[in-house]
């Protein structure tokens, strides 16, 4: 997202709330179906969403979960992506 879009997301919570709801729905379904890579991707994207909306504690929780899951599945590319997002929180 560009900076103009990020600012828009902070001013208008409706699209952010809808995105969060969709990620949680996908997370629940992926968990139910045992789709661990998709579960990790949902956590990564929730972490990104929360970081961009200045909800750093929630972002950190989801990014930590994603990083842990990617490591367990030996998905090195995605470990790097999750760690880079976590680094943006600092």
PyMOL Python script that loads the backbone (N, CA, C, O; Angstrom):
from pymol import cmd

cmd.read_pdbstr("""\
ATOM      1  N   UNK A   1       0.829  -1.187   0.000  1.00  0.00           N
ATOM      2  CA  UNK A   1       0.000   0.000   0.000  1.00  0.00           C
ATOM      3  C   UNK A   1       0.866   1.240   0.000  1.00  0.00           C
ATOM      4  O   UNK A   1       1.899   1.280   0.668  1.00  0.00           O
ATOM      5  N   UNK A   2       0.463   2.232  -0.729  1.00  0.00           N
ATOM      6  CA  UNK A   2       1.180   3.496  -0.724  1.00  0.00           C
ATOM      7  C   UNK A   2       0.825   4.295   0.504  1.00  0.00           C
ATOM      8  O   UNK A   2      -0.124   3.960   1.213  1.00  0.00           O
ATOM      9  N   UNK A   3       1.579   5.353   0.765  1.00  0.00           N
ATOM     10  CA  UNK A   3       1.360   6.132   1.975  1.00  0.00           C
ATOM     11  C   UNK A   3      -0.010   6.786   1.979  1.00  0.00           C
ATOM     12  O   UNK A   3      -0.605   6.919   3.048  1.00  0.00           O
ATOM     13  N   UNK A   4      -0.540   7.201   0.834  1.00  0.00           N
ATOM     14  CA  UNK A   4      -1.866   7.800   0.785  1.00  0.00           C
ATOM     15  C   UNK A   4      -2.917   6.778   1.208  1.00  0.00           C
ATOM     16  O   UNK A   4      -3.862   7.116   1.921  1.00  0.00           O
ATOM     17  N   UNK A   5      -2.757   5.536   0.775  1.00  0.00           N
ATOM     18  CA  UNK A   5      -3.705   4.507   1.161  1.00  0.00           C
ATOM     19  C   UNK A   5      -3.581   4.183   2.646  1.00  0.00           C
ATOM     20  O   UNK A   5      -4.589   3.953   3.313  1.00  0.00           O
ATOM     21  N   UNK A   6      -2.365   4.160   3.168  1.00  0.00           N
ATOM     22  CA  UNK A   6      -2.181   3.894   4.592  1.00  0.00           C
ATOM     23  C   UNK A   6      -2.887   4.948   5.422  1.00  0.00           C
ATOM     24  O   UNK A   6      -3.571   4.615   6.389  1.00  0.00           O
ATOM     25  N   UNK A   7      -2.735   6.209   5.063  1.00  0.00           N
ATOM     26  CA  UNK A   7      -3.391   7.280   5.778  1.00  0.00           C
ATOM     27  C   UNK A   7      -4.897   7.145   5.713  1.00  0.00           C
ATOM     28  O   UNK A   7      -5.594   7.397   6.697  1.00  0.00           O
ATOM     29  N   UNK A   8      -5.405   6.745   4.546  1.00  0.00           N
ATOM     30  CA  UNK A   8      -6.837   6.551   4.382  1.00  0.00           C
ATOM     31  C   UNK A   8      -7.331   5.448   5.315  1.00  0.00           C
ATOM     32  O   UNK A   8      -8.401   5.575   5.911  1.00  0.00           O
ATOM     33  N   UNK A   9      -6.573   4.387   5.443  1.00  0.00           N
ATOM     34  CA  UNK A   9      -6.974   3.275   6.302  1.00  0.00           C
ATOM     35  C   UNK A   9      -7.076   3.721   7.755  1.00  0.00           C
ATOM     36  O   UNK A   9      -7.933   3.231   8.491  1.00  0.00           O
ATOM     37  N   UNK A  10      -6.223   4.635   8.174  1.00  0.00           N
ATOM     38  CA  UNK A  10      -6.270   5.106   9.552  1.00  0.00           C
ATOM     39  C   UNK A  10      -7.470   6.017   9.794  1.00  0.00           C
ATOM     40  O   UNK A  10      -8.027   6.020  10.892  1.00  0.00           O
ATOM     41  N   UNK A  11      -7.876   6.786   8.790  1.00  0.00           N
ATOM     42  CA  UNK A  11      -8.993   7.714   8.954  1.00  0.00           C
ATOM     43  C   UNK A  11     -10.336   7.011   8.868  1.00  0.00           C
ATOM     44  O   UNK A  11     -11.263   7.371   9.593  1.00  0.00           O
ATOM     45  N   UNK A  12     -10.463   6.030   8.012  1.00  0.00           N
ATOM     46  CA  UNK A  12     -11.726   5.341   7.782  1.00  0.00           C
ATOM     47  C   UNK A  12     -11.597   3.893   8.252  1.00  0.00           C
ATOM     48  O   UNK A  12     -11.062   3.053   7.528  1.00  0.00           O
ATOM     49  N   UNK A  13     -12.079   3.600   9.448  1.00  0.00           N
ATOM     50  CA  UNK A  13     -11.886   2.252   9.997  1.00  0.00           C
ATOM     51  C   UNK A  13     -12.728   1.174   9.314  1.00  0.00           C
ATOM     52  O   UNK A  13     -12.451  -0.013   9.488  1.00  0.00           O
ATOM     53  N   UNK A  14     -13.744   1.555   8.544  1.00  0.00           N
ATOM     54  CA  UNK A  14     -14.629   0.562   7.932  1.00  0.00           C
ATOM     55  C   UNK A  14     -13.897  -0.439   7.042  1.00  0.00           C
ATOM     56  O   UNK A  14     -14.071  -1.642   7.240  1.00  0.00           O
ATOM     57  N   UNK A  15     -13.084  -0.008   6.069  1.00  0.00           N
ATOM     58  CA  UNK A  15     -12.370  -1.003   5.238  1.00  0.00           C
ATOM     59  C   UNK A  15     -11.393  -1.849   6.057  1.00  0.00           C
ATOM     60  O   UNK A  15     -11.209  -3.033   5.779  1.00  0.00           O
ATOM     61  N   UNK A  16     -10.777  -1.245   7.055  1.00  0.00           N
ATOM     62  CA  UNK A  16      -9.842  -1.993   7.904  1.00  0.00           C
ATOM     63  C   UNK A  16     -10.597  -3.056   8.689  1.00  0.00           C
ATOM     64  O   UNK A  16     -10.134  -4.191   8.800  1.00  0.00           O
ATOM     65  N   UNK A  17     -11.745  -2.700   9.229  1.00  0.00           N
ATOM     66  CA  UNK A  17     -12.552  -3.664   9.986  1.00  0.00           C
ATOM     67  C   UNK A  17     -13.011  -4.803   9.085  1.00  0.00           C
ATOM     68  O   UNK A  17     -13.007  -5.965   9.492  1.00  0.00           O
ATOM     69  N   UNK A  18     -13.402  -4.470   7.867  1.00  0.00           N
ATOM     70  CA  UNK A  18     -13.824  -5.525   6.930  1.00  0.00           C
ATOM     71  C   UNK A  18     -12.659  -6.437   6.582  1.00  0.00           C
ATOM     72  O   UNK A  18     -12.816  -7.658   6.539  1.00  0.00           O
ATOM     73  N   UNK A  19     -11.491  -5.855   6.334  1.00  0.00           N
ATOM     74  CA  UNK A  19     -10.313  -6.672   6.028  1.00  0.00           C
ATOM     75  C   UNK A  19      -9.974  -7.590   7.194  1.00  0.00           C
ATOM     76  O   UNK A  19      -9.689  -8.773   7.011  1.00  0.00           O
ATOM     77  N   UNK A  20     -10.010  -7.023   8.397  1.00  0.00           N
ATOM     78  CA  UNK A  20      -9.724  -7.833   9.584  1.00  0.00           C
ATOM     79  C   UNK A  20     -10.717  -8.986   9.702  1.00  0.00           C
ATOM     80  O   UNK A  20     -10.325 -10.121   9.974  1.00  0.00           O
ATOM     81  N   UNK A  21     -11.996  -8.700   9.498  1.00  0.00           N
ATOM     82  CA  UNK A  21     -13.019  -9.755   9.564  1.00  0.00           C
ATOM     83  C   UNK A  21     -12.740 -10.853   8.543  1.00  0.00           C
ATOM     84  O   UNK A  21     -12.842 -12.038   8.859  1.00  0.00           O
ATOM     85  N   UNK A  22     -12.391 -10.463   7.324  1.00  0.00           N
ATOM     86  CA  UNK A  22     -12.128 -11.459   6.278  1.00  0.00           C
ATOM     87  C   UNK A  22     -10.908 -12.314   6.621  1.00  0.00           C
ATOM     88  O   UNK A  22     -10.919 -13.527   6.410  1.00  0.00           O
ATOM     89  N   UNK A  23      -9.858 -11.683   7.147  1.00  0.00           N
ATOM     90  CA  UNK A  23      -8.681 -12.459   7.537  1.00  0.00           C
ATOM     91  C   UNK A  23      -9.011 -13.430   8.660  1.00  0.00           C
ATOM     92  O   UNK A  23      -8.535 -14.565   8.658  1.00  0.00           O
ATOM     93  N   UNK A  24      -9.826 -12.991   9.627  1.00  0.00           N
ATOM     94  CA  UNK A  24     -10.205 -13.892  10.727  1.00  0.00           C
ATOM     95  C   UNK A  24     -11.063 -15.056  10.221  1.00  0.00           C
ATOM     96  O   UNK A  24     -10.921 -16.184  10.692  1.00  0.00           O
ATOM     97  N   UNK A  25     -11.942 -14.782   9.274  1.00  0.00           N
ATOM     98  CA  UNK A  25     -12.753 -15.857   8.688  1.00  0.00           C
ATOM     99  C   UNK A  25     -11.862 -16.858   7.951  1.00  0.00           C
ATOM    100  O   UNK A  25     -12.033 -18.070   8.085  1.00  0.00           O
ATOM    101  N   UNK A  26     -10.919 -16.347   7.179  1.00  0.00           N
ATOM    102  CA  UNK A  26      -9.994 -17.222   6.446  1.00  0.00           C
ATOM    103  C   UNK A  26      -9.130 -18.016   7.420  1.00  0.00           C
ATOM    104  O   UNK A  26      -8.860 -19.196   7.199  1.00  0.00           O
ATOM    105  N   UNK A  27      -8.701 -17.368   8.491  1.00  0.00           N
ATOM    106  CA  UNK A  27      -7.889 -18.027   9.512  1.00  0.00           C
ATOM    107  C   UNK A  27      -8.662 -19.179  10.154  1.00  0.00           C
ATOM    108  O   UNK A  27      -8.121 -20.269  10.337  1.00  0.00           O
ATOM    109  N   UNK A  28      -9.923 -18.936  10.494  1.00  0.00           N
ATOM    110  CA  UNK A  28     -10.740 -19.985  11.113  1.00  0.00           C
ATOM    111  C   UNK A  28     -10.936 -21.157  10.158  1.00  0.00           C
ATOM    112  O   UNK A  28     -10.820 -22.314  10.561  1.00  0.00           O
ATOM    113  N   UNK A  29     -11.231 -20.865   8.906  1.00  0.00           N
ATOM    114  CA  UNK A  29     -11.450 -21.931   7.927  1.00  0.00           C
ATOM    115  C   UNK A  29     -10.166 -22.711   7.661  1.00  0.00           C
ATOM    116  O   UNK A  29     -10.181 -23.941   7.606  1.00  0.00           O
ATOM    117  N   UNK A  30      -9.065 -21.998   7.498  1.00  0.00           N
ATOM    118  CA  UNK A  30      -7.777 -22.664   7.247  1.00  0.00           C
ATOM    119  C   UNK A  30      -7.386 -23.543   8.433  1.00  0.00           C
ATOM    120  O   UNK A  30      -6.855 -24.638   8.251  1.00  0.00           O
ATOM    121  N   UNK A  31      -7.648 -23.061   9.639  1.00  0.00           N
ATOM    122  CA  UNK A  31      -7.354 -23.846  10.843  1.00  0.00           C
ATOM    123  C   UNK A  31      -8.199 -25.109  10.860  1.00  0.00           C
ATOM    124  O   UNK A  31      -7.696 -26.202  11.120  1.00  0.00           O
ATOM    125  N   UNK A  32      -9.482 -24.951  10.583  1.00  0.00           N
ATOM    126  CA  UNK A  32     -10.408 -26.087  10.567  1.00  0.00           C
ATOM    127  C   UNK A  32      -9.991 -27.135   9.539  1.00  0.00           C
ATOM    128  O   UNK A  32     -10.122 -28.336   9.778  1.00  0.00           O
ATOM    129  N   UNK A  33      -9.490 -26.675   8.398  1.00  0.00           N
ATOM    130  CA  UNK A  33      -9.098 -27.593   7.327  1.00  0.00           C
ATOM    131  C   UNK A  33      -7.659 -28.091   7.449  1.00  0.00           C
ATOM    132  O   UNK A  33      -7.209 -28.897   6.634  1.00  0.00           O
ATOM    133  N   UNK A  34      -6.939 -27.619   8.459  1.00  0.00           N
ATOM    134  CA  UNK A  34      -5.566 -28.061   8.667  1.00  0.00           C
ATOM    135  C   UNK A  34      -4.590 -27.530   7.631  1.00  0.00           C
ATOM    136  O   UNK A  34      -3.599 -28.189   7.314  1.00  0.00           O
ATOM    137  N   UNK A  35      -4.858 -26.365   7.111  1.00  0.00           N
ATOM    138  CA  UNK A  35      -4.018 -25.757   6.068  1.00  0.00           C
ATOM    139  C   UNK A  35      -3.007 -24.817   6.726  1.00  0.00           C
ATOM    140  O   UNK A  35      -3.166 -23.597   6.689  1.00  0.00           O
ATOM    141  N   UNK A  36      -1.968 -25.396   7.327  1.00  0.00           N
ATOM    142  CA  UNK A  36      -1.003 -24.614   8.105  1.00  0.00           C
ATOM    143  C   UNK A  36      -0.337 -23.476   7.325  1.00  0.00           C
ATOM    144  O   UNK A  36      -0.189 -22.387   7.880  1.00  0.00           O
ATOM    145  N   UNK A  37       0.069 -23.674   6.073  1.00  0.00           N
ATOM    146  CA  UNK A  37       0.663 -22.532   5.357  1.00  0.00           C
ATOM    147  C   UNK A  37      -0.317 -21.355   5.236  1.00  0.00           C
ATOM    148  O   UNK A  37       0.080 -20.199   5.378  1.00  0.00           O
ATOM    149  N   UNK A  38      -1.584 -21.651   4.975  1.00  0.00           N
ATOM    150  CA  UNK A  38      -2.575 -20.593   4.867  1.00  0.00           C
ATOM    151  C   UNK A  38      -2.823 -19.934   6.223  1.00  0.00           C
ATOM    152  O   UNK A  38      -3.025 -18.722   6.295  1.00  0.00           O
ATOM    153  N   UNK A  39      -2.809 -20.715   7.284  1.00  0.00           N
ATOM    154  CA  UNK A  39      -2.946 -20.152   8.637  1.00  0.00           C
ATOM    155  C   UNK A  39      -1.809 -19.156   8.882  1.00  0.00           C
ATOM    156  O   UNK A  39      -2.040 -18.048   9.366  1.00  0.00           O
ATOM    157  N   UNK A  40      -0.594 -19.556   8.548  1.00  0.00           N
ATOM    158  CA  UNK A  40       0.559 -18.671   8.738  1.00  0.00           C
ATOM    159  C   UNK A  40       0.426 -17.407   7.894  1.00  0.00           C
ATOM    160  O   UNK A  40       0.737 -16.313   8.364  1.00  0.00           O
ATOM    161  N   UNK A  41      -0.031 -17.548   6.657  1.00  0.00           N
ATOM    162  CA  UNK A  41      -0.221 -16.379   5.789  1.00  0.00           C
ATOM    163  C   UNK A  41      -1.272 -15.431   6.373  1.00  0.00           C
ATOM    164  O   UNK A  41      -1.111 -14.213   6.307  1.00  0.00           O
ATOM    165  N   UNK A  42      -2.329 -15.977   6.935  1.00  0.00           N
ATOM    166  CA  UNK A  42      -3.350 -15.132   7.565  1.00  0.00           C
ATOM    167  C   UNK A  42      -2.748 -14.350   8.731  1.00  0.00           C
ATOM    168  O   UNK A  42      -3.011 -13.157   8.887  1.00  0.00           O
ATOM    169  N   UNK A  43      -1.944 -15.024   9.545  1.00  0.00           N
ATOM    170  CA  UNK A  43      -1.292 -14.322  10.656  1.00  0.00           C
ATOM    171  C   UNK A  43      -0.364 -13.231  10.136  1.00  0.00           C
ATOM    172  O   UNK A  43      -0.340 -12.125  10.678  1.00  0.00           O
ATOM    173  N   UNK A  44       0.401 -13.534   9.087  1.00  0.00           N
ATOM    174  CA  UNK A  44       1.294 -12.529   8.517  1.00  0.00           C
ATOM    175  C   UNK A  44       0.502 -11.311   8.052  1.00  0.00           C
ATOM    176  O   UNK A  44       0.869 -10.175   8.353  1.00  0.00           O
ATOM    177  N   UNK A  45      -0.568 -11.544   7.331  1.00  0.00           N
ATOM    178  CA  UNK A  45      -1.341 -10.433   6.795  1.00  0.00           C
ATOM    179  C   UNK A  45      -2.102  -9.671   7.872  1.00  0.00           C
ATOM    180  O   UNK A  45      -2.271  -8.457   7.755  1.00  0.00           O
ATOM    181  N   UNK A  46      -2.561 -10.346   8.907  1.00  0.00           N
ATOM    182  CA  UNK A  46      -3.147  -9.626  10.040  1.00  0.00           C
ATOM    183  C   UNK A  46      -2.081  -8.767  10.718  1.00  0.00           C
ATOM    184  O   UNK A  46      -2.352  -7.637  11.126  1.00  0.00           O
ATOM    185  N   UNK A  47      -0.872  -9.307  10.834  1.00  0.00           N
ATOM    186  CA  UNK A  47       0.230  -8.532  11.408  1.00  0.00           C
ATOM    187  C   UNK A  47       0.525  -7.283  10.594  1.00  0.00           C
ATOM    188  O   UNK A  47       0.741  -6.208  11.154  1.00  0.00           O
ATOM    189  N   UNK A  48       0.533  -7.424   9.272  1.00  0.00           N
ATOM    190  CA  UNK A  48       0.753  -6.273   8.392  1.00  0.00           C
ATOM    191  C   UNK A  48      -0.356  -5.239   8.566  1.00  0.00           C
ATOM    192  O   UNK A  48      -0.096  -4.040   8.667  1.00  0.00           O
ATOM    193  N   UNK A  49      -1.591  -5.722   8.598  1.00  0.00           N
ATOM    194  CA  UNK A  49      -2.738  -4.824   8.750  1.00  0.00           C
ATOM    195  C   UNK A  49      -2.655  -4.050  10.059  1.00  0.00           C
ATOM    196  O   UNK A  49      -2.832  -2.832  10.077  1.00  0.00           O
ATOM    197  N   UNK A  50      -2.388  -4.751  11.146  1.00  0.00           N
ATOM    198  CA  UNK A  50      -2.313  -4.095  12.451  1.00  0.00           C
ATOM    199  C   UNK A  50      -1.118  -3.144  12.526  1.00  0.00           C
ATOM    200  O   UNK A  50      -1.210  -2.094  13.161  1.00  0.00           O
ATOM    201  N   UNK A  51      -0.003  -3.495  11.890  1.00  0.00           N
ATOM    202  CA  UNK A  51       1.154  -2.586  11.886  1.00  0.00           C
ATOM    203  C   UNK A  51       0.802  -1.295  11.171  1.00  0.00           C
ATOM    204  O   UNK A  51       1.137  -0.209  11.643  1.00  0.00           O
ATOM    205  N   UNK A  52       0.134  -1.409  10.045  1.00  0.00           N
ATOM    206  CA  UNK A  52      -0.204  -0.231   9.250  1.00  0.00           C
ATOM    207  C   UNK A  52      -1.263   0.647   9.912  1.00  0.00           C
ATOM    208  O   UNK A  52      -1.413   1.818   9.562  1.00  0.00           O
ATOM    209  N   UNK A  53      -1.994   0.081  10.868  1.00  0.00           N
ATOM    210  CA  UNK A  53      -3.010   0.864  11.571  1.00  0.00           C
ATOM    211  C   UNK A  53      -2.559   1.187  12.999  1.00  0.00           C
ATOM    212  O   UNK A  53      -3.373   1.501  13.868  1.00  0.00           O
ATOM    213  N   UNK A  54      -1.245   1.103  13.219  1.00  0.00           N
ATOM    214  CA  UNK A  54      -0.625   1.472  14.501  1.00  0.00           C
ATOM    215  C   UNK A  54      -1.155   0.681  15.701  1.00  0.00           C
ATOM    216  O   UNK A  54      -1.249   1.213  16.807  1.00  0.00           O
ATOM    217  N   UNK A  55      -1.495  -0.572  15.479  1.00  0.00           N
ATOM    218  CA  UNK A  55      -1.901  -1.473  16.557  1.00  0.00           C
ATOM    219  C   UNK A  55      -0.740  -2.455  16.761  1.00  0.00           C
ATOM    220  O   UNK A  55      -0.826  -3.637  16.429  1.00  0.00           O
ATOM    221  N   UNK A  56       0.332  -1.918  17.313  1.00  0.00           N
ATOM    222  CA  UNK A  56       1.611  -2.630  17.314  1.00  0.00           C
ATOM    223  C   UNK A  56       1.616  -3.905  18.144  1.00  0.00           C
ATOM    224  O   UNK A  56       2.257  -4.879  17.751  1.00  0.00           O
ATOM    225  N   UNK A  57       0.928  -3.933  19.269  1.00  0.00           N
ATOM    226  CA  UNK A  57       0.938  -5.148  20.089  1.00  0.00           C
ATOM    227  C   UNK A  57       0.242  -6.294  19.353  1.00  0.00           C
ATOM    228  O   UNK A  57       0.739  -7.420  19.335  1.00  0.00           O
ATOM    229  N   UNK A  58      -0.901  -6.002  18.752  1.00  0.00           N
ATOM    230  CA  UNK A  58      -1.601  -7.035  17.980  1.00  0.00           C
ATOM    231  C   UNK A  58      -0.758  -7.455  16.782  1.00  0.00           C
ATOM    232  O   UNK A  58      -0.697  -8.639  16.449  1.00  0.00           O
ATOM    233  N   UNK A  59      -0.110  -6.495  16.137  1.00  0.00           N
ATOM    234  CA  UNK A  59       0.754  -6.813  14.997  1.00  0.00           C
ATOM    235  C   UNK A  59       1.864  -7.749  15.427  1.00  0.00           C
ATOM    236  O   UNK A  59       2.138  -8.749  14.764  1.00  0.00           O
ATOM    237  N   UNK A  60       2.505  -7.421  16.544  1.00  0.00           N
ATOM    238  CA  UNK A  60       3.616  -8.243  17.034  1.00  0.00           C
ATOM    239  C   UNK A  60       3.154  -9.672  17.323  1.00  0.00           C
ATOM    240  O   UNK A  60       3.866 -10.624  17.004  1.00  0.00           O
ATOM    241  N   UNK A  61       1.984  -9.833  17.915  1.00  0.00           N
ATOM    242  CA  UNK A  61       1.478 -11.172  18.227  1.00  0.00           C
ATOM    243  C   UNK A  61       1.281 -12.004  16.962  1.00  0.00           C
ATOM    244  O   UNK A  61       1.696 -13.161  16.901  1.00  0.00           O
ATOM    245  N   UNK A  62       0.649 -11.412  15.960  1.00  0.00           N
ATOM    246  CA  UNK A  62       0.395 -12.156  14.720  1.00  0.00           C
ATOM    247  C   UNK A  62       1.689 -12.430  13.953  1.00  0.00           C
ATOM    248  O   UNK A  62       1.863 -13.510  13.389  1.00  0.00           O
ATOM    249  N   UNK A  63       2.587 -11.460  13.934  1.00  0.00           N
ATOM    250  CA  UNK A  63       3.847 -11.658  13.225  1.00  0.00           C
ATOM    251  C   UNK A  63       4.710 -12.716  13.910  1.00  0.00           C
ATOM    252  O   UNK A  63       5.395 -13.487  13.238  1.00  0.00           O
ATOM    253  N   UNK A  64       4.681 -12.758  15.225  1.00  0.00           N
ATOM    254  CA  UNK A  64       5.421 -13.785  15.966  1.00  0.00           C
ATOM    255  C   UNK A  64       4.856 -15.169  15.653  1.00  0.00           C
ATOM    256  O   UNK A  64       5.606 -16.121  15.438  1.00  0.00           O
ATOM    257  N   UNK A  65       3.536 -15.271  15.630  1.00  0.00           N
ATOM    258  CA  UNK A  65       2.898 -16.547  15.305  1.00  0.00           C
ATOM    259  C   UNK A  65       3.261 -16.979  13.887  1.00  0.00           C
ATOM    260  O   UNK A  65       3.605 -18.138  13.655  1.00  0.00           O
ATOM    261  N   UNK A  66       3.183 -16.041  12.939  1.00  0.00           N
ATOM    262  CA  UNK A  66       3.519 -16.364  11.549  1.00  0.00           C
ATOM    263  C   UNK A  66       4.968 -16.818  11.435  1.00  0.00           C
ATOM    264  O   UNK A  66       5.256 -17.823  10.786  1.00  0.00           O
ATOM    265  N   UNK A  67       5.876 -16.083  12.061  1.00  0.00           N
ATOM    266  CA  UNK A  67       7.299 -16.429  11.993  1.00  0.00           C
ATOM    267  C   UNK A  67       7.548 -17.821  12.554  1.00  0.00           C
ATOM    268  O   UNK A  67       8.271 -18.618  11.956  1.00  0.00           O
ATOM    269  N   UNK A  68       6.953 -18.111  13.695  1.00  0.00           N
ATOM    270  CA  UNK A  68       7.109 -19.425  14.327  1.00  0.00           C
ATOM    271  C   UNK A  68       6.588 -20.534  13.413  1.00  0.00           C
ATOM    272  O   UNK A  68       7.246 -21.558  13.229  1.00  0.00           O
ATOM    273  N   UNK A  69       5.411 -20.320  12.849  1.00  0.00           N
ATOM    274  CA  UNK A  69       4.824 -21.343  11.972  1.00  0.00           C
ATOM    275  C   UNK A  69       5.676 -21.549  10.723  1.00  0.00           C
ATOM    276  O   UNK A  69       5.918 -22.687  10.320  1.00  0.00           O
ATOM    277  N   UNK A  70       6.129 -20.468  10.112  1.00  0.00           N
ATOM    278  CA  UNK A  70       6.971 -20.595   8.917  1.00  0.00           C
ATOM    279  C   UNK A  70       8.254 -21.360   9.239  1.00  0.00           C
ATOM    280  O   UNK A  70       8.698 -22.194   8.449  1.00  0.00           O
ATOM    281  N   UNK A  71       8.848 -21.075  10.399  1.00  0.00           N
ATOM    282  CA  UNK A  71      10.066 -21.810  10.789  1.00  0.00           C
ATOM    283  C   UNK A  71       9.770 -23.292  10.948  1.00  0.00           C
ATOM    284  O   UNK A  71      10.532 -24.135  10.475  1.00  0.00           O
ATOM    285  N   UNK A  72       8.664 -23.614  11.613  1.00  0.00           N
ATOM    286  CA  UNK A  72       8.300 -25.018  11.830  1.00  0.00           C
ATOM    287  C   UNK A  72       8.098 -25.755  10.510  1.00  0.00           C
ATOM    288  O   UNK A  72       8.370 -26.951  10.412  1.00  0.00           O
ATOM    289  N   UNK A  73       7.617 -25.030   9.491  1.00  0.00           N
ATOM    290  CA  UNK A  73       7.366 -25.646   8.185  1.00  0.00           C
ATOM    291  C   UNK A  73       8.561 -25.481   7.233  1.00  0.00           C
ATOM    292  O   UNK A  73       8.496 -25.881   6.070  1.00  0.00           O
ATOM    293  N   UNK A  74       9.649 -24.888   7.739  1.00  0.00           N
ATOM    294  CA  UNK A  74      10.859 -24.652   6.959  1.00  0.00           C
ATOM    295  C   UNK A  74      10.579 -23.844   5.687  1.00  0.00           C
ATOM    296  O   UNK A  74      11.094 -24.146   4.610  1.00  0.00           O
ATOM    297  N   UNK A  75       9.750 -22.811   5.843  1.00  0.00           N
ATOM    298  CA  UNK A  75       9.398 -21.920   4.735  1.00  0.00           C
ATOM    299  C   UNK A  75      10.264 -20.660   4.865  1.00  0.00           C
ATOM    300  O   UNK A  75       9.801 -19.614   5.320  1.00  0.00           O
ATOM    301  N   UNK A  76      11.517 -20.787   4.460  1.00  0.00           N
ATOM    302  CA  UNK A  76      12.526 -19.751   4.720  1.00  0.00           C
ATOM    303  C   UNK A  76      12.198 -18.409   4.078  1.00  0.00           C
ATOM    304  O   UNK A  76      12.405 -17.367   4.699  1.00  0.00           O
ATOM    305  N   UNK A  77      11.694 -18.413   2.854  1.00  0.00           N
ATOM    306  CA  UNK A  77      11.338 -17.155   2.204  1.00  0.00           C
ATOM    307  C   UNK A  77      10.336 -16.388   3.070  1.00  0.00           C
ATOM    308  O   UNK A  77      10.466 -15.179   3.265  1.00  0.00           O
ATOM    309  N   UNK A  78       9.337 -17.106   3.584  1.00  0.00           N
ATOM    310  CA  UNK A  78       8.286 -16.463   4.365  1.00  0.00           C
ATOM    311  C   UNK A  78       8.762 -16.079   5.757  1.00  0.00           C
ATOM    312  O   UNK A  78       8.271 -15.104   6.326  1.00  0.00           O
ATOM    313  N   UNK A  79       9.705 -16.823   6.312  1.00  0.00           N
ATOM    314  CA  UNK A  79      10.329 -16.406   7.580  1.00  0.00           C
ATOM    315  C   UNK A  79      10.944 -15.027   7.389  1.00  0.00           C
ATOM    316  O   UNK A  79      10.758 -14.139   8.221  1.00  0.00           O
ATOM    317  N   UNK A  80      11.679 -14.847   6.292  1.00  0.00           N
ATOM    318  CA  UNK A  80      12.313 -13.554   6.004  1.00  0.00           C
ATOM    319  C   UNK A  80      11.268 -12.456   5.863  1.00  0.00           C
ATOM    320  O   UNK A  80      11.466 -11.343   6.350  1.00  0.00           O
ATOM    321  N   UNK A  81      10.162 -12.761   5.201  1.00  0.00           N
ATOM    322  CA  UNK A  81       9.106 -11.751   5.017  1.00  0.00           C
ATOM    323  C   UNK A  81       8.505 -11.344   6.370  1.00  0.00           C
ATOM    324  O   UNK A  81       8.312 -10.160   6.643  1.00  0.00           O
ATOM    325  N   UNK A  82       8.219 -12.331   7.199  1.00  0.00           N
ATOM    326  CA  UNK A  82       7.628 -12.047   8.518  1.00  0.00           C
ATOM    327  C   UNK A  82       8.616 -11.280   9.394  1.00  0.00           C
ATOM    328  O   UNK A  82       8.220 -10.362  10.112  1.00  0.00           O
ATOM    329  N   UNK A  83       9.878 -11.644   9.344  1.00  0.00           N
ATOM    330  CA  UNK A  83      10.892 -10.937  10.144  1.00  0.00           C
ATOM    331  C   UNK A  83      11.049  -9.499   9.656  1.00  0.00           C
ATOM    332  O   UNK A  83      11.249  -8.595  10.467  1.00  0.00           O
ATOM    333  N   UNK A  84      10.962  -9.275   8.354  1.00  0.00           N
ATOM    334  CA  UNK A  84      11.055  -7.912   7.821  1.00  0.00           C
ATOM    335  C   UNK A  84       9.886  -7.067   8.310  1.00  0.00           C
ATOM    336  O   UNK A  84      10.064  -5.900   8.659  1.00  0.00           O
ATOM    337  N   UNK A  85       8.699  -7.649   8.336  1.00  0.00           N
ATOM    338  CA  UNK A  85       7.532  -6.919   8.852  1.00  0.00           C
ATOM    339  C   UNK A  85       7.707  -6.610  10.336  1.00  0.00           C
ATOM    340  O   UNK A  85       7.373  -5.517  10.793  1.00  0.00           O
ATOM    341  N   UNK A  86       8.228  -7.575  11.080  1.00  0.00           N
ATOM    342  CA  UNK A  86       8.467  -7.360  12.507  1.00  0.00           C
ATOM    343  C   UNK A  86       9.474  -6.232  12.706  1.00  0.00           C
ATOM    344  O   UNK A  86       9.324  -5.412  13.612  1.00  0.00           O
ATOM    345  N   UNK A  87      10.487  -6.194  11.867  1.00  0.00           N
ATOM    346  CA  UNK A  87      11.487  -5.133  11.943  1.00  0.00           C
ATOM    347  C   UNK A  87      10.896  -3.749  11.716  1.00  0.00           C
ATOM    348  O   UNK A  87      11.425  -2.761  12.224  1.00  0.00           O
ATOM    349  N   UNK A  88       9.817  -3.669  10.967  1.00  0.00           N
ATOM    350  CA  UNK A  88       9.152  -2.389  10.724  1.00  0.00           C
ATOM    351  C   UNK A  88       8.450  -1.866  11.976  1.00  0.00           C
ATOM    352  O   UNK A  88       8.113  -0.684  12.048  1.00  0.00           O
ATOM    353  N   UNK A  89       8.231  -2.729  12.952  1.00  0.00           N
ATOM    354  CA  UNK A  89       7.590  -2.309  14.202  1.00  0.00           C
ATOM    355  C   UNK A  89       8.541  -1.527  15.106  1.00  0.00           C
ATOM    356  O   UNK A  89       8.101  -0.737  15.941  1.00  0.00           O
ATOM    357  N   UNK A  90       9.856  -1.752  14.935  1.00  0.00           N
ATOM    358  CA  UNK A  90      10.834  -1.130  15.812  1.00  0.00           C
ATOM    359  C   UNK A  90      10.915   0.374  15.643  1.00  0.00           C
ATOM    360  O   UNK A  90      11.703   1.030  16.324  1.00  0.00           O
TER     361      UNK A  90
END
""", "prot")
cmd.dss("prot")
cmd.show_as("cartoon", "prot")
cmd.util.cbc("prot")
cmd.orient("prot")
